[in-house]
């Protein structure tokens, strides 16, 4: 490479003067994706990571189809290869002895979602549901036969991927290290740097380990724009956003070896009387089991045996018999399983700080039950790069233009994030029901799936259908189905209408009062979360 070329000069500035167009803090999913996307546009990027060794995390292991499509758009789909990743085609739900499996609905070449006849609540005309977003499936990305009219005659079902999180992260980091416009540094970021005469962030202070002595020495990195993406336990969130995540429970993790759990290539959700578990294969021989334990649950106190006691006494009996031996084997080491907090953090508009953005999990989180976090992160990286493209903002030092772009970012990401985040929080409230109203809604949700209304919900869960109104319609349809089932139970014992109908009608006023309570509970579950996401 010519040492006088712009690329060579930029690399010299990054490596020797620690100066770039963009400084990205955190080489996780969002940090790597954003750094790569901006570098592809010709931006000079510095990527900082505290620990460049392979991370060992128990979440961030299931990538929905919308995330796979986003990787393809970013030119990073190859990061899913060579890590023993497992295709995921849908979900399998077990509810108190009953079960149902459903797959992601097929997509046409134009990105529209094909749903089953009679199984959609909007767009009844035709046999497809256009979501207004291509999600990377245009331009030949979906391979299907055409019928001459521009539409695929054989729609293709999308697939997600599950994997060991650390292996995927290392692939993303390798892609960034190989990019000529990115310099990666292993260093611990300690503070932001602000100008003497302005409140704008100019870069970050760090501590870098001296390879010769092992001591950490002060260091600095400067950029026209600093992007903080330091994860769920962000040290900069409170300073820059003033927000705090809400934590209602933790996921405790087990790794099951050669665990049989048909149907294969599905995420398995197991709903017990007092437990909620999520299982999915992350390698040829490994299956991840995540057990949700609510904060201060009486069955998980030290006196009751803690997390291990909860798993053995509450969770194990709810699992299918063919899964239980693998769980017992995973518990045989006698250790407390690793855990991660299940956090909800609504998004904050990124226009209050100058010269710095806080994004990724540091900015917005949802319960990991539905596996939507990485899908949102990757799509956010795409949207961010489009809004900050050199054709739109030639200089990232133009703070007014950055604020305008980030106002648009906040609004335009909602068609996906509002759906994924609300689904995660609402489904968790229903699946981990701790009251009779929520259990009624839980039953209505499972019955809704049994009746075949799965195409649009699972398409939204997979990040390939972006219509918040459709989510609201489905959710409240579930609520009214739950009310109908409850009235039948109260008035007629769940049995058929017959000679007992007259006596059952005497219970109708009580059933109607309880129905109002169920509907109110549904509103409390859904509306505050949706409002927080859409504001």
Secondary structure, 3 states (H helix, E strand, C coil): CCCCCHHHHHHHHHHHHCEEEEEEECCCHHHHHHHHHHHHCCCCEEEEECCCCCCCCCCCCEECHHHHHHHHHHCCHHHHCCCCCEEECEEEEEECCEEEEEECCEECCCCCECCCCCCCCCCCCCCCECCCCCCCCCCCCCCCCECCCCCECCCEECCEEECCHHHHHHHHHHHHHCCCCEEEEECEEEEEEECCCCCCEEEEEEEEECCCCCCEEEEEEEEEEEEECCCCCCCCHHHHCCCCCEEEEEEEEEEEECCCCCCCCEEEEEECCCCEEEEEECCCCEEEEEEEEECCCHHHCHHHCHHHHHHHHHHHHHCCHHHHHHHHHHHCCCCCCCEEEEEEECCCCCCCCCCEEECHHHCCECCHHHCCHHHHHHHHHHHHHHHCCCCCCCCCCCHHHHHHHHHHHHHHCHHHHHHHHHHHHHHHHHHCCCCHHHHHHHHHHHHHHHCCCCHHHHHHHCCCCCCHHHHHHHHHHHHHHHHHHHHHHHHHCCCCCCCCHHHHHCCHHHHHHHHHHHHHHHHHHHHHHHHHHHC
